[in-house]
Amino acid sequence: MSDSPEKQEIDTRLATLRAAHRALDERITQLEREGFADRLALQRLKKQKLALKDRIAYLDNARIPDIIA
């Protein structure tokens, strides 16, 4: 039983978004450890990370078929 092309596309997109989220998380952690002075830039990175998390959650929900109870 193979996955539908749509599900495979969503899985690929999810993997890409999760990798970007991890990279942002690592970058934010590194900047905080180094005592990065530009708080505005750091907040922007955190906002980008949160937007990625929201997109990941949306796509995760899109993978699950609607089941009428």
Secondary structure as a PSIPRED ss2 file (coil, helix, strand):
# PSIPRED VFORMAT (PSIPRED V4.0)

   1 M C   1.000  0.000  0.000
   2 S C   1.000  0.000  0.000
   3 D C   1.000  0.000  0.000
   4 S C   1.000  0.000  0.000
   5 P H   0.000  1.000  0.000
   6 E H   0.000  1.000  0.000
   7 K H   0.000  1.000  0.000
   8 Q H   0.000  1.000  0.000
   9 E H   0.000  1.000  0.000
  10 I H   0.000  1.000  0.000
  11 D H   0.000  1.000  0.000
  12 T H   0.000  1.000  0.000
  13 R H   0.000  1.000  0.000
  14 L H   0.000  1.000  0.000
  15 A H   0.000  1.000  0.000
  16 T H   0.000  1.000  0.000
  17 L H   0.000  1.000  0.000
  18 R H   0.000  1.000  0.000
  19 A H   0.000  1.000  0.000
  20 A H   0.000  1.000  0.000
  21 H H   0.000  1.000  0.000
  22 R H   0.000  1.000  0.000
  23 A H   0.000  1.000  0.000
  24 L H   0.000  1.000  0.000
  25 D H   0.000  1.000  0.000
  26 E H   0.000  1.000  0.000
  27 R H   0.000  1.000  0.000
  28 I H   0.000  1.000  0.000
  29 T H   0.000  1.000  0.000
  30 Q H   0.000  1.000  0.000
  31 L H   0.000  1.000  0.000
  32 E H   0.000  1.000  0.000
  33 R H   0.000  1.000  0.000
  34 E C   1.000  0.000  0.000
  35 G C   1.000  0.000  0.000
  36 F C   1.000  0.000  0.000
  37 A C   1.000  0.000  0.000
  38 D C   1.000  0.000  0.000
  39 R H   0.000  1.000  0.000
  40 L H   0.000  1.000  0.000
  41 A H   0.000  1.000  0.000
  42 L H   0.000  1.000  0.000
  43 Q H   0.000  1.000  0.000
  44 R H   0.000  1.000  0.000
  45 L H   0.000  1.000  0.000
  46 K H   0.000  1.000  0.000
  47 K H   0.000  1.000  0.000
  48 Q H   0.000  1.000  0.000
  49 K H   0.000  1.000  0.000
  50 L H   0.000  1.000  0.000
  51 A H   0.000  1.000  0.000
  52 L H   0.000  1.000  0.000
  53 K H   0.000  1.000  0.000
  54 D H   0.000  1.000  0.000
  55 R H   0.000  1.000  0.000
  56 I H   0.000  1.000  0.000
  57 A H   0.000  1.000  0.000
  58 Y H   0.000  1.000  0.000
  59 L H   0.000  1.000  0.000
  60 D H   0.000  1.000  0.000
  61 N H   0.000  1.000  0.000
  62 A H   0.000  1.000  0.000
  63 R H   0.000  1.000  0.000
  64 I C   1.000  0.000  0.000
  65 P C   1.000  0.000  0.000
  66 D C   1.000  0.000  0.000
  67 I C   1.000  0.000  0.000
  68 I C   1.000  0.000  0.000
  69 A C   1.000  0.000  0.000
